[in-house]
Amino acid sequence: MTTGFVIDFGRGVMELIMTLSLPMLLVGLVIGLLVSVFQATTQIQEMTLQFIPKIICISLVLAIAGPWLLEKLLEYSAHILTHFPDWIRAAEGLATPGLEPPNL
């Protein structure tokens, strides 16, 4: 295995992690901002007020985007498991080098 392969593989994993976490993080950010603006305008300074809307909205996003997220994760895992023997052979010098890590 070359250094470039390992770096590309790690980059692919980081892209997958960011892709899978982006919907929940984005909704949490927007809901937190809206609740903060509401708290600032009404001068309600209850610290626990942000948690309930965030939990509800993130749960809804997870329920809606869950099948897509699971599909992406299973696709990536299947790609890794099917190409793992090729990568091992390439690392041992038994196959042609330059195999590409999974691309999303």
C-alpha positions as CSV (number, residue, x, y, z in Angstrom):
1,M,0.0,0.0,0.0
2,T,1.3,3.4,-0.9
3,T,1.1,6.5,1.2
4,G,-1.2,8.1,-1.4
5,F,-3.7,5.1,-1.1
6,V,-3.8,5.4,2.7
7,I,-4.3,9.2,2.5
8,D,-7.1,8.8,-0.2
9,F,-8.7,6.1,1.9
10,G,-8.7,8.3,5.0
11,R,-10.0,11.2,3.0
12,G,-12.9,9.0,1.8
13,V,-13.7,7.9,5.3
14,M,-13.7,11.5,6.5
15,E,-16.0,12.6,3.6
16,L,-18.4,9.8,4.5
17,I,-18.5,10.8,8.2
18,M,-19.1,14.4,7.2
19,T,-21.8,13.4,4.7
20,L,-23.6,11.2,7.3
21,S,-23.5,13.8,10.1
22,L,-24.3,16.9,8.1
23,P,-28.1,16.7,8.1
24,M,-28.3,16.3,11.9
25,L,-25.7,18.9,12.7
26,L,-27.2,21.4,10.3
27,V,-30.7,21.0,11.7
28,G,-29.3,21.3,15.3
29,L,-27.5,24.5,14.3
30,V,-30.6,26.1,12.7
31,I,-32.9,25.1,15.5
32,G,-30.5,26.3,18.2
33,L,-30.1,29.6,16.4
34,L,-33.9,30.1,16.1
35,V,-34.4,29.2,19.8
36,S,-31.6,31.6,20.8
37,V,-33.2,34.4,18.8
38,F,-36.6,33.6,20.4
39,Q,-35.0,33.6,23.9
40,A,-33.3,36.9,23.2
41,T,-36.5,38.6,22.0
42,T,-38.7,37.3,24.8
43,Q,-36.0,37.5,27.5
44,I,-36.7,34.0,28.6
45,Q,-33.4,32.7,29.9
46,E,-34.2,29.0,30.5
47,M,-31.2,26.9,29.7
48,T,-33.2,23.7,29.0
49,L,-35.5,25.3,26.4
50,Q,-33.1,24.5,23.6
51,F,-32.9,20.8,24.1
52,I,-36.5,19.7,23.5
53,P,-36.9,21.4,20.0
54,K,-33.4,20.2,19.0
55,I,-34.1,16.6,20.1
56,I,-37.5,16.6,18.3
57,C,-36.1,18.1,15.0
58,I,-33.0,16.0,14.9
59,S,-35.1,12.9,15.5
60,L,-37.4,13.8,12.6
61,V,-34.4,14.4,10.4
62,L,-32.9,11.1,11.4
63,A,-36.3,9.3,10.7
64,I,-36.6,11.0,7.3
65,A,-32.9,10.7,6.2
66,G,-32.2,7.5,8.0
67,P,-32.8,5.2,5.0
68,W,-30.5,7.3,2.8
69,L,-27.8,7.4,5.5
70,L,-28.0,3.7,6.0
71,E,-27.8,3.1,2.2
72,K,-24.6,5.3,1.9
73,L,-23.0,3.5,4.9
74,L,-23.9,0.0,3.5
75,E,-22.7,1.0,0.0
76,Y,-19.3,2.1,1.5
77,S,-19.0,-0.9,3.6
78,A,-19.8,-3.3,0.7
79,H,-17.2,-1.5,-1.4
80,I,-14.6,-1.9,1.3
81,L,-15.4,-5.6,1.9
82,T,-15.4,-6.5,-1.8
83,H,-12.2,-4.7,-2.6
84,F,-10.2,-5.6,0.5
85,P,-8.6,-8.8,-1.0
86,D,-7.5,-6.7,-4.0
87,W,-5.9,-4.2,-1.7
88,I,-4.1,-6.9,0.3
89,R,-2.8,-8.5,-2.9
90,A,-1.6,-5.1,-4.1
91,A,0.1,-4.4,-0.8
92,E,2.0,-7.7,-1.1
93,G,3.0,-7.0,-4.6
94,L,0.9,-9.7,-6.2
95,A,-1.4,-7.3,-8.1
96,T,-0.9,-4.2,-10.0
97,P,-0.5,-1.2,-7.7
98,G,-2.5,2.0,-8.0
99,L,-5.8,0.6,-6.8
100,E,-8.2,3.4,-6.0
101,P,-10.0,3.7,-2.6
102,P,-13.8,4.0,-2.6
103,N,-15.1,7.2,-4.0
104,L,-18.4,8.6,-2.8
